[in-house]
Amino acid sequence: MQSEGERVTICAMGLPDHHLTEGERMIHSFHPHWKRLIVPFLALVFVVAVSSAAIYFIPSDYEYSGYARIAVAVVAVVALTLWSFIPYLRWKTTSYTLTSHRFAISTGILNKSDDDIPLAKVNSVSSDQKFIERILGCGTLRVESASEKGEIDYRDIPKIQLVRQELFRLVEDASDGNIDGK
């Protein structure tokens, strides 16, 4: 069991202090694992390389070379928006927050969706990791709660073992009526 000084916040984000209830404290707050950004980064490199090559190889003496370069640039901006910028914004605007009373999930770029699971309603906590996820230190967190949603899987949770262990400890404390973990 960790002491109060050993708990480390994974990332400084999540619920603002004014969203916490009286006596509630933040334990961990984090985004999905960075592996979600690999494909958008590769798309960024690919689109920049291809569009740069296309613009470079458009002949200067071609009558419509200016229009062709603008068309390549427009296609590149649209591709970058769809394949890199939007996935990055989805990653950045998704946050998981574990407090002493609940597990809060917030998602959305323009529209915001918040989901709170009271720790007192959590029946079980488990995790799954594929081989590559074990190497990267991430995985899928499975939370079974006594709500209408039942079992919920949260993919790409960083430091999955730490999060699962802390969530399980907090659920045990909540079931014992020991909300503050003391």
N, C-alpha and C positions, 0 to 999 in steps of 0.2 A: 504494500500500500504506500502511496506517495504522500509525503508531507506537503503542507501548503506551499512551502518555499520551492519544492521540486516541480510543481506544476508549471508547465511552459505553455504560453499561448503560441499556437502554430503561426498565426498571422494576425496582424492588427486590423481587423475589419469586423463585420457582423452587425449585431444589434447595437444601436446607440444606447447609452446609459438610460435615457428617458423611456426606453421601451422595456426595461427590466422592471419586474415587480419588486415590491419591498422585500428585502432579504435575499433576492436573487443575485447571483454573481456569475460572471462569464468564466467558463473553464477553458474552452477552445473555440477558435473561430478560424475558418479556412475556406479556400476555394477548392474546386476539384483539382486533382493532380495535374501537373504541367504536361503529362503525356497527351492530354487532349489538344495541346497546341502544336504537336508535331506535324500533323497533316496540314493545318493552316499555314505553318511556317514553310513547309515544303512547297505548298501552292504559291506562296508569296515569292519564293526564289524562282520557281518555274515560270510564273507569269512575268516577272521582271526580266528574266533572261530571254524568254521568247519574244516579248514585246520590244525589248531593246534590239535584239537581232533583226526583227522585222522592220523596225524603224531605220536601222543602219543599212539594211540591204535594199530599201526602196530607192530606186535610182533618182538622183537629183534632177536629171534632165527630163524626167517623166512629167507630162503636162499636169497631172493631178497628184503629184507627189505630196503636196501640202495636205490635201484632203485625205490621202491614204494614211499619212502619219497621224492625222487627227483621228481617223477611224480606228487605227491600231491603239492609240492612246485611250480612246473611249472604251473600247472592248477590254483593254487591260484594267482600267479603273473599275468597270463593272465586275470583271472576274475577281479582282482583288477584294472588292466589297463583299461579294458572295462567298468566296472561298477562304478569305483570310480575316477581314475586318469583322464581319458578323460572328463567325465562330469565336474570335477573340473576345468580342463584347459579351457573348453568351457565357464564356468561361469567367470573365471578370465580374459579371453581374450575378453569378451563382455563388451563394455563400452558405456554408453550414456553420451553425453556431450551437455549441453545447454549453448549456448553463446548468446551474445547480437545480433547476426546476423543469427544464424542457430541452428538446432537441429541435432547433428551428432551422428551416430550410427556406431560402429566399432565392427566387429566380426571376428572370425577365429583363429585357432591354428597355422597351418602351412601356409595356404593361408589367406590373409587378405582381408576383404570386408568392405568398408567404404561407408556409405550412408549419405548424407547431405540434410536436408530439409531447404531451406531458409525460415526464418520466414515470409517474405513478401508474400510467396506463400501459407501459411497455411490459410485454410478457417475456420476450427473449431477444437476445442480441447475438448475432453470429456474423462471421466474415468468410468470404471466399477469395482466394488469390490464385490466378493462373501463374505459370512459371515466370513469365516476363514481369508480371505484377509483383511477384516476390522479390525479383531483382530490383525493381523500381521503388519498392516500399509502398505500394498502393493496393487497392482491392475494392471489392464490393461489400458494403455493410448491409446486412439484412436485419431489419428491425420489425418484430412482430408486436403489434399493439392491439389493445382491446378497443379498437375503433372500427368504423365502417370500412376503412381501407385495409385492415388486416395486416398482411405481411408486405413490407415495402423494401425494395432494393435501391440502395444509393451507390452508384458506380463511381469508380475513380476517386475514392477517398484516400488522401495522402496520409502516411503514417497510420495505416489501418489498424495495426495491432495496438498502438497507443490509444487511438480513438475508441476502439472496441472495448479495451480494458477500462478506460475511464468511464465510458457510457455504462458498462455493466456495473461498475462500482457505484455510480450515481443511482442506477435503477435499484440496486440492492439497498442503498441508503434510503431511497424514497419508499421502498416497500417496508422497511423497518421503521419508517416515520422519522428518520434522521436526515432531514433535508439539507442541512449544512455540512454533512459529511464528517461530523465530530462525534 
